[in-house]
Amino acid sequence: MNQKEFAGHIKGSQGKIRESKLVGELAGTVLSCGAAFLGWVAVFGSSAAIPLTGGTSAAVTYLAVAASTASSAQCFNGFVRTTLEAVSPQSNDSLDSQEWYQDITTALDIISLAGAAAAGAATLKTVKLLMANSSKSTSAILKGLSRAEKKRLTQDIIRSNHPGISNKLLKNLVKSGRYPKRYSGIKITQSLKLQLKDAIGASMSFGGSALSGNVNSLAVGIYEELSQ
């Protein structure tokens, strides 16, 4: 091709690249905002939920708040970047070249991924706990458990909150009113739905990080120590 045709080809290719970046920015914004919304739903709803995963330590609670805050910041940042990509794409290129901006976005990504890892671990513990007390599927559990299943689940929740507790002490905790004899079906389904929302928010955080590429170079571990 001649010089004029080659210049037109390059210009067309650049336009397609910018269009692809705009779609990517928009998708990342939707995922970050969705993760932020579901994260705050889980944070504010956790106080009234059954401790299905053995209670929530202060560290994990602070991590959930930090992750939701980070996702909110990513949501705002994504909105700004999507707007700039549409009207002034060079501004995004300038931001991406700034070291301070790279450090902040990476830090936010790490915090949101840490929250996603904690939510994922909690979901796995919840599924394990529910499957140990019922052979029903998750959808069937949401519809309701039998009285015997609710009683076994309540006892396992108490044991997970108090590792190594004896049967005698467990009965005393129930008699003293610290725990009910069996959690109601409404309480169980509400807590499970809240846990599922948190897990969906975690998957959105992971998806948003995958779009930015940071998830390929990060490994996040969550450790929780329970005192006897």
Summary of the structure (lengths in Angstrom):
residues: 228
radius of gyration: 23.3
end to end distance: 76.1
largest distance: 89.1
contacts: 676
relative contact order: 0.16
helix: 79%
strand: 0%
